[in-house]
Amino acid sequence: MQVVVYSKPHCIECNVLKRFLHDYGIAYEVRDCAAHPEYLEEVKAMGFLGVPVTVVNDTAVQGLQPDEILRLLGRSG
C-alpha cells in the first residue's frame, strides 16, 4: 500500500491528517505543495483545488477523512 499526502506546512487539516496517520502507524510520503509547486499541479490534475489530498493506491481523498482512508487501507478505526 502506498499513501501520499499532499499538504502545506501551515495547513491545520494537513497537520491533523499527518498526526492521524502517524498515530495509526501508517507510513506515508509527504508532498509539500508550498515548496514544490508541481505537486499543487498534481492536486489540480486530480480535480481538487486545495490540500490536504491523500492518495491511497491511486485513489484520491480530499480533506480530513480518516474513516475513508482506513477503509481504503483495509483497516478499521
N, CA and C atoms as a LAMMPS dump frame, in Angstrom:
ITEM: TIMESTEP
0
ITEM: NUMBER OF ATOMS
231
ITEM: BOX BOUNDS ff ff ff
-5.0000000000000000e+02 5.0000000000000000e+02
-5.0000000000000000e+02 5.0000000000000000e+02
-5.0000000000000000e+02 5.0000000000000000e+02
ITEM: ATOMS id mol type element x y z
1 1 1 N 0.844 -1.186 0
2 1 2 C 0 0 0
3 1 3 C 0.882 1.24 0
4 2 1 N 0.552 2.159 -0.885
5 2 2 C 1.279 3.427 -0.919
6 2 3 C 0.33 4.548 -0.525
7 3 1 N 0.783 5.393 0.401
8 3 2 C -0.01 6.529 0.858
9 3 3 C 0.821 7.792 0.637
10 4 1 N 0.214 8.754 -0.076
11 4 2 C 0.863 10.03 -0.349
12 4 3 C -0.052 11.133 0.163
13 5 1 N 0.513 12.059 0.919
14 5 2 C -0.25 13.194 1.437
15 5 3 C 0.277 14.473 0.801
16 6 1 N -0.578 15.15 0.061
17 6 2 C -0.257 16.47 -0.482
18 6 3 C -0.661 17.478 0.579
19 7 1 N 0.273 18.332 0.979
20 7 2 C -0.016 19.259 2.067
21 7 3 C 0.786 20.543 1.927
22 8 1 N 0.505 21.453 2.85
23 8 2 C 1.264 22.699 3.002
24 8 3 C 1.623 22.818 4.48
25 9 1 N 2.754 23.439 4.803
26 9 2 C 3.243 23.47 6.185
27 9 3 C 2.283 24.054 7.223
28 10 1 N 1.574 25.111 6.909
29 10 2 C 0.735 25.78 7.91
30 10 3 C -0.744 25.431 7.772
31 11 1 N -1.029 24.314 7.13
32 11 2 C -2.4 23.837 6.944
33 11 3 C -2.787 22.992 8.16
34 12 1 N -3.768 23.458 8.912
35 12 2 C -4.176 22.762 10.137
36 12 3 C -4.723 21.374 9.816
37 13 1 N -5.612 21.264 8.819
38 13 2 C -6.156 19.957 8.436
39 13 3 C -5.044 19.001 8.015
40 14 1 N -4.058 19.524 7.284
41 14 2 C -2.926 18.696 6.834
42 14 3 C -2.175 18.131 8.029
43 15 1 N -1.919 18.979 9.009
44 15 2 C -1.171 18.548 10.187
45 15 3 C -1.959 17.537 11.019
46 16 1 N -3.269 17.722 11.118
47 16 2 C -4.108 16.766 11.84
48 16 3 C -4.101 15.429 11.096
49 17 1 N -4.193 15.479 9.786
50 17 2 C -4.18 14.263 8.975
51 17 3 C -2.864 13.495 9.148
52 18 1 N -1.743 14.204 9.096
53 18 2 C -0.443 13.55 9.265
54 18 3 C -0.311 12.954 10.669
55 19 1 N -0.828 13.624 11.676
56 19 2 C -0.808 13.105 13.043
57 19 3 C -1.647 11.828 13.126
58 20 1 N -2.805 11.835 12.486
59 20 2 C -3.666 10.648 12.447
60 20 3 C -2.916 9.464 11.831
61 21 1 N -2.289 9.674 10.684
62 21 2 C -1.55 8.599 10.024
63 21 3 C -0.412 8.096 10.91
64 22 1 N 0.292 9.022 11.528
65 22 2 C 1.382 8.656 12.439
66 22 3 C 0.852 7.821 13.609
67 23 1 N -0.243 8.27 14.216
68 23 2 C -0.81 7.58 15.372
69 23 3 C -1.272 6.166 15.022
70 24 1 N -1.714 5.949 13.783
71 24 2 C -2.161 4.629 13.341
72 24 3 C -1.019 3.801 12.754
73 25 1 N 0.186 4.337 12.78
74 25 2 C 1.331 3.598 12.275
75 25 3 C 1.316 3.396 10.777
76 26 1 N 0.7 4.329 10.074
77 26 2 C 0.602 4.233 8.614
78 26 3 C 1.742 5.027 7.991
79 27 1 N 2.582 4.341 7.236
80 27 2 C 3.688 5.016 6.554
81 27 3 C 3.125 5.827 5.393
82 28 1 N 3.673 7.021 5.198
83 28 2 C 3.185 7.883 4.127
84 28 3 C 4.303 8.781 3.636
85 29 1 N 4.115 9.24 2.409
86 29 2 C 5.036 10.211 1.809
87 29 3 C 4.341 11.562 1.816
88 30 1 N 5.064 12.598 2.215
89 30 2 C 4.512 13.95 2.208
90 30 3 C 5.008 14.664 0.953
91 31 1 N 4.078 15.272 0.244
92 31 2 C 4.427 16.111 -0.899
93 31 3 C 4.021 17.547 -0.553
94 32 1 N 5.019 18.352 -0.246
95 32 2 C 4.829 19.733 0.193
96 32 3 C 4.551 20.627 -1.011
97 33 1 N 3.306 21.058 -1.13
98 33 2 C 2.885 21.872 -2.27
99 33 3 C 3.42 23.299 -2.199
100 34 1 N 3.828 23.745 -1.019
101 34 2 C 4.395 25.089 -0.886
102 34 3 C 5.828 25.11 -1.419
103 35 1 N 6.585 24.077 -1.12
104 35 2 C 7.98 24.009 -1.554
105 35 3 C 8.126 23.536 -2.997
106 36 1 N 7.142 22.782 -3.468
107 36 2 C 7.196 22.211 -4.817
108 36 3 C 5.882 22.476 -5.54
109 37 1 N 5.772 23.589 -6.254
110 37 2 C 4.524 23.937 -6.944
111 37 3 C 4.028 22.87 -7.916
112 38 1 N 4.923 22.03 -8.405
113 38 2 C 4.491 20.957 -9.318
114 38 3 C 3.558 19.975 -8.607
115 39 1 N 3.696 19.843 -7.283
116 39 2 C 2.78 18.986 -6.537
117 39 3 C 1.376 19.573 -6.507
118 40 1 N 1.278 20.892 -6.417
119 40 2 C -0.033 21.533 -6.464
120 40 3 C -0.682 21.307 -7.826
121 41 1 N 0.122 21.283 -8.876
122 41 2 C -0.406 20.983 -10.211
123 41 3 C -0.947 19.549 -10.255
124 42 1 N -0.286 18.622 -9.569
125 42 2 C -0.785 17.242 -9.498
126 42 3 C -2.141 17.201 -8.796
127 43 1 N -2.278 17.991 -7.723
128 43 2 C -3.554 18.069 -6.995
129 43 3 C -4.644 18.586 -7.936
130 44 1 N -4.339 19.634 -8.68
131 44 2 C -5.31 20.199 -9.617
132 44 3 C -5.671 19.201 -10.706
133 45 1 N -4.702 18.427 -11.165
134 45 2 C -4.958 17.421 -12.209
135 45 3 C -5.899 16.326 -11.707
136 46 1 N -5.926 16.112 -10.388
137 46 2 C -6.851 15.138 -9.798
138 46 3 C -8.246 15.723 -9.643
139 47 1 N -8.382 17.027 -9.905
140 47 2 C -9.693 17.661 -9.813
141 47 3 C -9.95 18.401 -8.513
142 48 1 N -8.898 18.622 -7.709
143 48 2 C -9.057 19.308 -6.437
144 48 3 C -8.377 20.669 -6.485
145 49 1 N -8.849 21.578 -5.637
146 49 2 C -8.291 22.927 -5.617
147 49 3 C -7.383 23.192 -4.429
148 50 1 N -7.457 22.348 -3.418
149 50 2 C -6.652 22.602 -2.234
150 50 3 C -6.225 21.329 -1.543
151 51 1 N -5.487 21.508 -0.464
152 51 2 C -4.971 20.389 0.316
153 51 3 C -5.634 20.355 1.687
154 52 1 N -5.633 19.257 2.39
155 52 2 C -4.901 18.045 2.09
156 52 3 C -5.625 17.151 1.093
157 53 1 N -4.833 16.431 0.333
158 53 2 C -5.318 15.362 -0.516
159 53 3 C -4.451 14.152 -0.187
160 54 1 N -5.11 13.045 0.116
161 54 2 C -4.4 11.802 0.419
162 54 3 C -4.674 10.829 -0.716
163 55 1 N -3.622 10.238 -1.237
164 55 2 C -3.765 9.249 -2.298
165 55 3 C -3.365 7.892 -1.732
166 56 1 N -4.31 6.957 -1.777
167 56 2 C -4.066 5.598 -1.308
168 56 3 C -4.192 4.683 -2.513
169 57 1 N -3.06 4.148 -2.965
170 57 2 C -3.066 3.249 -4.124
171 57 3 C -3.868 3.821 -5.288
172 58 1 N -3.568 5.017 -5.685
173 58 2 C -4.175 5.687 -6.838
174 58 3 C -5.608 6.174 -6.622
175 59 1 N -6.132 6.092 -5.402
176 59 2 C -7.448 6.642 -5.096
177 59 3 C -7.247 7.883 -4.233
178 60 1 N -7.747 9.029 -4.725
179 60 2 C -7.554 10.3 -4.03
180 60 3 C -8.718 10.597 -3.09
181 61 1 N -8.378 11.116 -1.918
182 61 2 C -9.365 11.509 -0.91
183 61 3 C -9.038 12.937 -0.511
184 62 1 N -10.015 13.84 -0.672
185 62 2 C -9.775 15.234 -0.321
186 62 3 C -10.196 15.507 1.113
187 63 1 N -9.412 16.339 1.784
188 63 2 C -9.756 16.781 3.128
189 63 3 C -9.401 15.764 4.195
190 64 1 N -9.943 15.982 5.36
191 64 2 C -9.684 15.144 6.531
192 64 3 C -10.785 14.09 6.619
193 65 1 N -10.514 12.904 6.056
194 65 2 C -11.485 11.812 6.032
195 65 3 C -10.838 10.524 6.541
196 66 1 N -10.558 10.461 7.836
197 66 2 C -9.845 9.292 8.367
198 66 3 C -10.559 7.961 8.119
199 67 1 N -11.883 7.93 8.228
200 67 2 C -12.61 6.67 8.021
201 67 3 C -12.437 6.17 6.59
202 68 1 N -12.474 7.068 5.627
203 68 2 C -12.309 6.68 4.229
204 68 3 C -10.881 6.188 3.967
205 69 1 N -9.909 6.839 4.558
206 69 2 C -8.514 6.415 4.393
207 69 3 C -8.318 5.024 4.987
208 70 1 N -8.85 4.791 6.169
209 70 2 C -8.747 3.467 6.775
210 70 3 C -9.449 2.419 5.932
211 71 1 N -10.605 2.77 5.375
212 71 2 C -11.345 1.826 4.524
213 71 3 C -10.505 1.438 3.314
214 72 1 N -9.875 2.43 2.679
215 72 2 C -9.045 2.16 1.509
216 72 3 C -7.832 1.296 1.862
217 73 1 N -7.385 1.404 3.1
218 73 2 C -6.249 0.6 3.554
219 73 3 C -6.672 -0.762 4.091
220 74 1 N -7.992 -1.007 4.119
221 74 2 C -8.485 -2.278 4.623
222 74 3 C -8.388 -2.412 6.134
223 75 1 N -8.448 -1.258 6.803
224 75 2 C -8.356 -1.233 8.262
225 75 3 C -9.614 -0.624 8.841
226 76 1 N -9.808 -0.822 10.141
227 76 2 C -10.955 -0.204 10.815
228 76 3 C -10.458 0.741 11.894
229 77 1 N -11.317 1.692 12.243
230 77 2 C -10.95 2.706 13.223
231 77 3 C -11.172 2.25 14.556
